[in-house]
Amino acid sequence: MTTEKGALRRAVAQRLAQLTPSQRAAWSQGIAGRVLALAGFSQARRVALFYGMETEPDTLPLMEGLARQGRQVYLPRVLGKGVMEMGLYRPGQSLRSGPYGILEPEGPALDQPLDWVLAPGLAFDPWGGRLGRGAGYYDRFLAGAGKGAALAALAFECQMVERVPMAPHDVTMHLVITQRAVYQGGKEMEL
């Protein structure tokens, strides 16, 4: 399975490398619109997000918008090898570069259950299968602190594949949200 996952990571990374900045911006805006239109999301008070890297959806407008609405927005920060926590993000707050060059918040650590986790990854399938970058940070977080929250992956449609190979420790997402559709249980949802 490791070889299969590695080949899938390389294939999807090549697709992502071909995205133009204007595609990324427009598609990110479409993803954010779908998130905000989800039934049940309007009641979410504590939301975990991620600061999108250059090949991931740009989440900054969504982060700022949610925080301005009075919601608590949390971003991941790396504590050590394979371990992360969520720290509170506040608009205008400076973010620091973490161990992988990903911007991290300096706010207090999450100390209450999350309502929603909006997660990144490399490849996804319509059943919620998620393939991350291979270090297992999100799988460990979702199996622990993320339990009980609604789990949604944010992705570009070019990251969707027929089926992601899943190991027993891999966490399945409840939803996969792209600029084109919202997937749940192998089907496209109606919004």
Disulfide bonds with the S-S distance in Angstrom:
none
